[in-house]
Amino acid sequence: MSGATTRGAGTLPGDPPGGRRALAVWGIGVSVYFVAVIFRTSLGVAGLDAADRFDVGASALSTFSILQLLVYAGMQIPVGLLVDRLGTKKVLSLGAVLFTLGQLGFALSPSYGMALAARALLGCGDAMTFISVLRLGTRWFPARRGPLVGQMAGLIGMAGNLVSTLVLARLLHGVGWTAAFAGSSLAGVVVLVLVLLFLKDHPEGHEPRPVSHQGAAYVRRQIAASWREPGTRLGLWVHFTTQFPAMVFLLLWGMPFLVEAQGLSRAVAGELLTLVVLANMAVGLVYGQVVARHHAARLPLALGTVGATALLWAVTLAWPGDRAPMWLLVVLCAVLGACGPASMIGFDFARPANPPERQGTASGITNMGGFVASMTTLFAIGVLLDATGDDYTVAFSAVFVLQALGLTQILRLRGEAARRERERLVASRVETVHVPA
């Protein structure tokens, strides 16, 4: 006698069912990430105000974002390990506490040093959100929904950036620094309460298999196993190469570039920053649908985004005369909007390369890429601006160096990652299991 079990297309054994309950729980997790992005990007609309408030130059101003991103990037692997070991709820709760205290501390800081400490605390809490949300998605939704769920999380995060650009910027110039930042910190309290009351790590009947945790040995094993997978490394370099141009623009240097180098008013510059966010949200929907249906489109989409970004920056910086025309700046901002969705593709290389018990660690490694690139570029631009007397053309040329490095690594790893993924796919296509009578 023989029996057979057959899987539906794109569905794996033991997949969670998804549904409304999954959407509700996932929505709570994403709301924490949404607030974290508001806090993370709040400096992007307050950069000039921060320079005046703390009486600092370009290099010192960039240190705010660099330190925040340094903490964020440095926390990614520890956070991934924590999520794999402790679960989403505990890590998200801790993250919400930390980034709320960081935002409140930034509001009340009387000095540059205290403000730096507050941004570091904010970066630590922020680092705990996205990896947790990715893991929450893998625990509550079927695997075939992974690319779309990931892109939707990124899209909602960019909506947080939109809040910074539209709402926080107006509050800042309406009620002042302290009231704007302290008031916004209340959002952190709200999402913390939601997590504590309603969030669950996984649906009933889909508990992760127990993993023995043996201190340092467990940590080394998780990191080494994740890093050995070429898909994890390819994911890191895709994230590295695609994310940082838009991150640098939105997080700090976009507003000064548009106002000081291009001669635009703050209002018009704010509208262009908003365009980056809106384009990100629109492109995220498209990329998520395309990748969910056609995995072969992952690398072409990522490489196409890198090429388009490099081309538009080259044309903008090399435009004859002192300022680029408005139509070109609009096109540049629209193309920068594709960087965030393209960076999410990195997780679509790392996710299938690792089993569920390593998803947090692998995602943490991948997520380091873009933030390391952003941190490096933020610092380079600040140093070059100070060294060249605010020559934005020279300073923003640092973008091309990081893109070239990342592109080289992507091309080096793509073949091996594709081969390993094909082998894994062939093994998973054993759809019939014969059971002896």
Sequence and secondary structure as in RCSB ss.txt:
>XXXX:A:sequence
MSGATTRGAGTLPGDPPGGRRALAVWGIGVSVYFVAVIFRTSLGVAGLDAADRFDVGASALSTFSILQLLVYAGM
QIPVGLLVDRLGTKKVLSLGAVLFTLGQLGFALSPSYGMALAARALLGCGDAMTFISVLRLGTRWFPARRGPLVG
QMAGLIGMAGNLVSTLVLARLLHGVGWTAAFAGSSLAGVVVLVLVLLFLKDHPEGHEPRPVSHQGAAYVRRQIAA
SWREPGTRLGLWVHFTTQFPAMVFLLLWGMPFLVEAQGLSRAVAGELLTLVVLANMAVGLVYGQVVARHHAARLP
LALGTVGATALLWAVTLAWPGDRAPMWLLVVLCAVLGACGPASMIGFDFARPANPPERQGTASGITNMGGFVASM
TTLFAIGVLLDATGDDYTVAFSAVFVLQALGLTQILRLRGEAARRERERLVASRVETVHVPA
>XXXX:A:secstr
        TT  TT    SHHHHHHHHHHHHHHHHHHHHHHHHHHHHHHHHHHHT  HHHHHHHHHHHHHHHHHH
HHHHHHHHHHH HHHHHHHHHHHHHHHHHHHHH  SHHHHHHHHHHHHHHHTTTHHHHHHHHHHHS GGGHHHHH
HHHHHHHHHHHHHIIIIIHHHHHHH HHHHHHHHTHHHHHHHHHHHHH  SS TT         THHHHHHHHHH
HHHSHHHHHHHHHHHHHHHHHHHIIIIIHHHIIIIIT   HHHHHHHHHHHHHHHHHHHHHHHHHHHH GGGHHH
HHHHHHHHHHHHHHHHHH SSSS  HHHHHHHHHHHTTHHHHHHHHHHHHSTTS GGGHHHHHHHHHHHHHHHHH
HHHHHHHHHHHHHTS HHHHHTHHHHHHHHHHHHHHHHHHHHHHHHHHHHHHHT        
